[in-house]
């Protein structure tokens, strides 16, 4: 759980997962934004942090049909 809190703070600060969309087995789509965002995944689970409730959902990958990640371009 400590890692989830760390990752949530990091993602909130750098906005690296904003715009990530996750399509679930019931065809509902979650798009990562400033209040509900994708923290990361393991082989078996994805982690979604909810800013207002200060909680993390741990969802089995068996429920996930697709994860679409935005590519961040670094300006030089």
One Martini backbone bead per residue (centre of mass of N, CA, C, O) as a GRO file, in nm:
protein
   76
    1UNK     BB    1   0.055   0.065  -0.017
    2UNK     BB    2   0.294   0.257  -0.020
    3UNK     BB    3   0.339   0.250  -0.324
    4UNK     BB    4   0.067   0.371  -0.406
    5UNK     BB    5   0.111   0.644  -0.271
    6UNK     BB    6   0.366   0.719  -0.425
    7UNK     BB    7   0.252   0.690  -0.716
    8UNK     BB    8   0.022   0.891  -0.688
    9UNK     BB    9   0.199   1.139  -0.631
   10UNK     BB   10   0.368   1.124  -0.886
   11UNK     BB   11   0.131   1.135  -1.096
   12UNK     BB   12   0.012   1.401  -0.997
   13UNK     BB   13   0.267   1.572  -1.058
   14UNK     BB   14   0.343   1.456  -1.371
   15UNK     BB   15   0.092   1.340  -1.540
   16UNK     BB   16   0.168   1.052  -1.686
   17UNK     BB   17  -0.151   0.915  -1.682
   18UNK     BB   18  -0.295   1.109  -1.838
   19UNK     BB   19  -0.529   0.961  -2.072
   20UNK     BB   20  -0.564   0.694  -1.983
   21UNK     BB   21  -0.731   0.405  -2.114
   22UNK     BB   22  -0.989   0.182  -1.979
   23UNK     BB   23  -1.120  -0.130  -2.078
   24UNK     BB   24  -1.379  -0.323  -1.989
   25UNK     BB   25  -1.577  -0.611  -1.996
   26UNK     BB   26  -1.842  -0.394  -1.991
   27UNK     BB   27  -1.737  -0.132  -2.171
   28UNK     BB   28  -1.612   0.040  -1.974
   29UNK     BB   29  -1.458   0.369  -1.935
   30UNK     BB   30  -1.141   0.486  -1.818
   31UNK     BB   31  -1.014   0.815  -1.771
   32UNK     BB   32  -0.738   0.962  -1.688
   33UNK     BB   33  -0.719   1.206  -1.427
   34UNK     BB   34  -0.710   1.429  -1.156
   35UNK     BB   35  -0.911   1.217  -0.976
   36UNK     BB   36  -0.868   0.954  -1.175
   37UNK     BB   37  -0.589   0.721  -1.170
   38UNK     BB   38  -0.338   0.560  -1.311
   39UNK     BB   39  -0.069   0.384  -1.166
   40UNK     BB   40  -0.073   0.064  -1.250
   41UNK     BB   41   0.082  -0.268  -1.307
   42UNK     BB   42   0.048  -0.606  -1.325
   43UNK     BB   43  -0.013  -0.911  -1.432
   44UNK     BB   44  -0.304  -0.919  -1.242
   45UNK     BB   45  -0.312  -0.590  -1.194
   46UNK     BB   46  -0.479  -0.284  -1.137
   47UNK     BB   47  -0.436   0.076  -1.055
   48UNK     BB   48  -0.670   0.303  -0.895
   49UNK     BB   49  -0.690   0.644  -0.817
   50UNK     BB   50  -0.881   0.839  -0.567
   51UNK     BB   51  -0.863   1.150  -0.464
   52UNK     BB   52  -1.120   1.221  -0.289
   53UNK     BB   53  -1.106   0.930  -0.124
   54UNK     BB   54  -0.823   0.813  -0.080
   55UNK     BB   55  -0.812   0.560  -0.298
   56UNK     BB   56  -0.761   0.213  -0.408
   57UNK     BB   57  -0.801   0.023  -0.689
   58UNK     BB   58  -0.810  -0.337  -0.736
   59UNK     BB   59  -0.786  -0.490  -1.056
   60UNK     BB   60  -0.838  -0.742  -1.247
   61UNK     BB   61  -0.717  -0.828  -1.562
   62UNK     BB   62  -0.975  -0.995  -1.645
   63UNK     BB   63  -1.144  -0.707  -1.678
   64UNK     BB   64  -0.942  -0.629  -1.909
   65UNK     BB   65  -0.925  -0.534  -2.251
   66UNK     BB   66  -0.790  -0.230  -2.239
   67UNK     BB   67  -0.487  -0.025  -2.283
   68UNK     BB   68  -0.437   0.329  -2.331
   69UNK     BB   69  -0.147   0.505  -2.414
   70UNK     BB   70   0.021   0.787  -2.393
   71UNK     BB   71   0.255   0.981  -2.557
   72UNK     BB   72   0.540   1.136  -2.438
   73UNK     BB   73   0.686   1.437  -2.530
   74UNK     BB   74   0.998   1.562  -2.538
   75UNK     BB   75   1.139   1.863  -2.494
   76UNK     BB   76   1.451   2.029  -2.638
   0.00000   0.00000   0.00000
